[in-house]
C-alpha cells in the first residue's frame, strides 16, 4: 500500500469515527508509529485533518482556520499561483477579487500591471492595490468581517450585481470530490456567487490543501469556473471533472 492509499483510507476512517488514535492506525496498517505520525502530519499540513497528541480528528466543517494561520500556510505555493493568475490578466482589464489569502497574494502580483479596474469585497486587497495610482479600486458596501477584513452581506451582493467585469478571481475553502466548491460563511458564499454570475471569465486559485477539504456551505461547482490555478496534480476525480468540463488547469509545482 502506498502512502497516498494509506492516507486516503485514514481519512475515510477519521470521517467515520470522528477521532482515531495512532495506536489504532498502527494496528490496522501494520506499520510503525513513525510512519503513521508522518502520514498524519502531512494530512494536517494539507488541512485535511486536525492533528492531536496521540491521534487525529476530522477537520471542522463549520469553522475555518484563523486568518493569520491561513496567511502563512502554503505560502510558497500561493506566491507561484499568484504569479500565474497575474499572467492571465491583461492590462486594462476589469476584475472582481474576493475574500481569501490566495487572492490577497494575487493582488500583490498584479501591482506591476497598468489600467486595471478592480471591485473587491476584501479590505486587504483594496489596500494592496491602492498603491498603484494607475488602478481604479472600488470597495464593495456591506458588513466588515472582523476575522479577516472580508465584506459580506446582502448589500455586498447588491453592490456586486451592478457590475459586469472581464474577470472574476476567487478563492475557496474546500473542493469536494464531486466538484462542489465549499465554504464556511453563507454570506461570503452569496457574494462569491454574485461575482461568478457577473464575470465573463472566472479564475479559481486553490492550493492542493483545498481538495477533499470539508466545509458546510456549498458555493457552487467547478463547472462554473473557466480556469483553475493550483500547485499540485489534481486528485483523479477532480481531474475527470475538469477534463469533462474543459476547464483550463495551470499547475504551479
SVG drawing of the C-alpha trace seen along z (x, -y; Angstrom):
<svg xmlns="http://www.w3.org/2000/svg" viewBox="-29 -58 38 63">
<polyline fill="none" stroke="black" stroke-width="0.4" points="0.0,0.0 1.4,-3.4 1.4,-6.3 -1.3,-8.0 -3.5,-5.0 -3.0,-4.7 -3.7,-8.4 -6.9,-8.1 -8.0,-5.2 -7.0,-7.0 -9.2,-10.0 -12.1,-7.7 -11.7,-6.2 -11.4,-9.6 -14.5,-10.8 -16.4,-7.7 -15.2,-7.8 -14.5,-11.5 -11.2,-10.7 -8.7,-7.8 -5.5,-7.1 -2.1,-6.4 -2.1,-3.0 -5.2,-2.0 -3.8,-3.0 -0.6,-1.2 -2.6,2.0 -4.8,1.6 -2.0,0.9 0.8,2.9 3.3,0.1 5.5,-1.8 4.2,-4.7 6.7,-6.9 5.0,-6.1 1.6,-6.9 2.8,-10.2 4.3,-11.2 1.1,-10.4 -1.0,-12.4 1.4,-15.4 1.2,-15.5 -2.6,-15.3 -2.7,-18.1 -0.4,-20.3 -2.9,-19.8 -5.7,-20.9 -7.5,-17.5 -7.5,-16.7 -6.7,-18.2 -3.7,-16.6 -3.7,-15.9 -1.3,-14.3 -1.9,-10.5 -4.1,-10.8 -6.2,-13.0 -9.8,-14.1 -11.9,-15.5 -11.2,-18.9 -14.1,-21.1 -16.8,-21.7 -18.2,-24.7 -15.1,-26.7 -12.2,-27.8 -8.6,-28.2 -7.8,-31.7 -6.7,-34.3 -3.1,-34.6 -2.6,-30.8 -4.1,-30.9 -1.7,-33.7 1.4,-31.6 0.1,-28.1 1.4,-27.0 3.0,-30.5 5.5,-29.5 2.7,-27.7 0.4,-30.7 3.1,-33.0 3.7,-30.8 -0.1,-30.6 -0.5,-34.3 2.1,-34.9 0.3,-32.5 -3.1,-34.2 -1.5,-37.7 -0.1,-36.5 -3.6,-35.7 -4.8,-39.3 -4.2,-41.7 -3.5,-45.4 -6.7,-47.5 -8.9,-44.6 -11.8,-44.9 -11.7,-42.5 -13.6,-41.2 -11.3,-39.9 -13.0,-38.2 -12.0,-37.2 -9.0,-34.9 -5.3,-34.8 -4.7,-33.4 -6.5,-36.3 -4.5,-38.8 -1.4,-37.2 -2.8,-37.7 -3.4,-41.4 0.3,-41.8 1.3,-40.1 -0.9,-42.5 0.8,-45.6 3.0,-45.9 0.0,-45.9 -1.5,-49.1 -5.0,-50.4 -6.8,-47.8 -10.3,-48.5 -11.0,-46.4 -14.1,-45.8 -13.4,-43.8 -15.0,-42.8 -11.7,-42.3 -10.3,-45.3 -6.7,-43.9 -6.9,-43.6 -8.1,-47.1 -5.3,-48.4 -2.7,-46.4 -3.9,-47.6 -4.4,-51.2 -0.6,-51.5 -0.8,-51.7 -2.1,-55.1 -3.0,-53.8 -5.6,-51.5 -9.2,-52.3 -10.1,-50.4 -13.7,-50.1 -14.5,-48.5 -17.9,-46.9 -20.5,-48.1 -21.5,-45.8 -20.6,-44.4 -16.9,-44.1 -16.0,-40.7 -13.6,-41.3 -11.8,-38.0 -10.2,-38.7 -11.4,-42.1 -13.9,-40.5 -17.0,-42.4 -20.2,-40.4 -24.0,-40.6 -27.0,-41.4 -25.7,-44.9 -22.5,-43.5 -24.3,-41.1 -26.5,-44.0 -23.4,-46.1 -21.5,-43.4 -24.6,-42.9 -24.2,-46.4 -21.0,-45.5 -20.1,-43.3 -16.4,-42.6 -14.0,-40.8 -12.5,-38.5 -13.6,-37.2 -10.7,-36.0 -11.9,-33.8 -10.6,-31.7 -12.3,-28.8 -12.1,-26.9 -12.7,-23.4 -13.4,-21.4 -15.4,-18.2 -14.7,-15.0 -17.9,-15.9 -16.5,-19.3 -18.5,-21.2 -17.0,-24.5 -17.3,-24.7 -17.0,-27.5 -17.8,-28.3 -19.8,-31.5 -23.2,-31.6 -22.8,-35.4 -19.4,-35.0 -20.8,-32.3 -23.6,-34.6 -21.1,-37.3 -18.9,-34.7 -21.9,-33.5 -22.6,-37.1 -19.0,-37.5 -19.3,-34.3 -22.6,-35.4 -21.3,-38.9 -17.9,-37.8 -17.1,-37.0 -14.3,-34.7 -13.8,-33.1 -10.4,-32.1 -10.2,-29.9 -7.0,-29.9 -6.8,-26.9 -3.8,-25.2 -3.7,-21.4 -4.9,-21.5 -8.4,-22.6 -9.1,-19.3 -11.1,-16.9 -11.5,-19.5 -14.9,-19.8 -16.9,-22.9 -20.6,-23.2 -21.8,-25.7 -21.9,-24.9 -20.8,-27.9 -21.2,-26.4 -19.4,-23.8 -16.2,-23.6 -18.3,-23.7 -18.8,-27.4 -15.1,-28.0 -13.2,-28.8 -9.6,-28.3 -8.2,-26.5 -4.8,-27.5 -3.3,-25.1 0.1,-23.9 0.0,-20.1 -1.6,-17.4 -5.3,-17.1 -7.0,-14.1 -8.3,-11.7 -12.0,-12.5 -11.4,-16.3 -9.2,-15.7 -12.1,-13.9 -14.4,-16.8 -12.1,-19.4 -11.5,-17.3 -15.2,-16.8 -16.0,-20.5 -13.0,-21.6 -11.6,-23.8 -8.1,-25.2 -5.8,-23.9 -2.5,-25.5 -0.3,-23.6 2.4,-25.7 4.5,-23.0"/>
</svg>
